[in-house]
Amino acid sequence: MQTEINVGRLYQGPFQIEQDNGWYTIYMTTPSQEPVRNPGMGLIAYAWEENGPSLKARQGEETLEEHVEKLASLPFVDVLYIRCDWRDVQTQSGELNLHPIWDITLNAAKRYGLRVAFRIQLSSPNIQPDRLAMPDYLLDEVPLVNIGRFNNQDFDYFEPRYDHPAFQAAFDDLNELLAARFDGDPLIEFVDLMMYGFWGEGHTNDLPNPFPNYAIAEHTFMAMTRQQIERWKHTPLAVNTQPDISRTGNRTVREYAMNEGCWVRTDSIILDEPEQIEVIANRAPHTAAIIEDGYYRHFRLEKLSFDSANVDVIANSMLHALDISGNYWGLWTEAEAIAAYNERYPEGIHTLQRRLGYRLRPAWIWQRKRHGTDELVFAMINDGSAGVPGTLWLEATGREGAKLRGKLAPGCPIPGKVSLVSMTLPPDWRGQAIQLAIQLEIRPGVMKPLNWACAQAIHDDGTLTIQLKAHEDQDWRCGV
């Protein structure tokens, strides 16, 4: 009969040895050099960015389906990403009207075993002056503020009064509809917070904000942030780390969101200020970091330059994601250019595949006699660049499906450190072959199965087989 024993937080030591007999190293692993696909990490291809799909698709040289298919079929892509305007998901109150890119992307993710992430932009300078990111049905209800010109444009930019009751009512409707459709959907990896300003990044460059004063701006966006965090219970949210250059409370939003368990992201690692690097590099180990840089988004080989170490500028930028313990790296929209770059200069993407995010294995497993039964002690190792984005659960399955499971501290094992934990086994497990699996609690109560990142053989169900010793064995002693 199947039984499950959930011990909660696993014992974490100390693990003193008082005898030379009665314990044994029963299993060891070494790092895998192969890519490992797990939730909470990976390479992100953009099905849609602030300008739309790929350049070819925008010029009518390929369909949206062809564009997404090319991205999804790249063997190193883990997540498909949509960054679209509010108008691309809603044209009237009370219902979602998703642009076709959504179904195309979700269907491609299902076929290729990928995940999907997205951001809804409440504002974007890219489509002005012809239209706003905000849906047209709100234009007669929400006041607009002229915030001036930048980048030598010959037209003025406009921002909505985010604090206006009509905007707030529409935003509440949008947030509720999106969460009802996507929160907890197993295909959805994470969702970017809907934030102030251009591209939803928390700023309007060096232009003024549309608020009467700072207090109203901060109050408005703190309320909008709380509303999103309170509604999205199953899918991780990510907050942009952009400094508060537009004086809208972005730092307050960022700190609050991180304290509430939101992940972090930056949209420009090359041009990032020290503030963003500091925030991301020193975040809590259970907080995932999403890293991108649009500066070399087109992967143009003809414009590639190299530094004194013969490292090309694209690889130089992407490898900086490892310097701040990144979980994700954004590859943008151009599938053919990305593939051509990877074929000619593979080291950058291949290095990210081997090191980005977390890579877990039990470096040692000891079995020792204890309290009239046996105990397994695990030395858990993380060979990746980042902590575990949530809480790791170990699960041991014995004969006839009996299970013993427990969790580590959030974020553990941390890269470069060993996390020792133990399980006390039922007496009748002696001499059995057990299956060892791991799961990630990515949000409270939301479990995701994980793949081990060790060179040793792993079963199709993701488990390792561990052979336990029987008490009648004669060589229970120190060492292997």
Secondary structure, DSSP 8 states (H G I E B T S, - for coil): ---EEEEEE-B--------SBSEEEEEE--B--S----TT-EEEEEEEBTTBS-HHHHTTSS-HHHHHHHHHTSTT--EEEEEEEGGGT-SSTTS----HHHHHHHHHHHHHT-EEEEEEES--STTTTT--SS-GGGTTTS-EEEEE--TT-SS-EEEE-TTSHHHHHHHHHHHHHHHHHHTT-TTEEEEE---SBGGGSSB-TTS--SSSSHHHHHHHHHHHHHHHHHH--SS-EEEE----TTSSSHHHHHHHHHHTT-EEEESBSSS--HHHHHHHHTS-TTS-EEE-BGGGTT--GGG--B-TTS-BHHHHHHHHHHHTT-SEEEEES-HHHHHHHHHHSTHHHHHHHHHSS--EEEEEEEEEEETTEEEEEEEEEE-SSS--SSEEEEEEE-GGG-EEEEE--TT-S-TTS-EEEEEE--GGGTT-EEEEEEEEEEETTEEEE----BSS---TTS-EEEE---TT-S--BS--
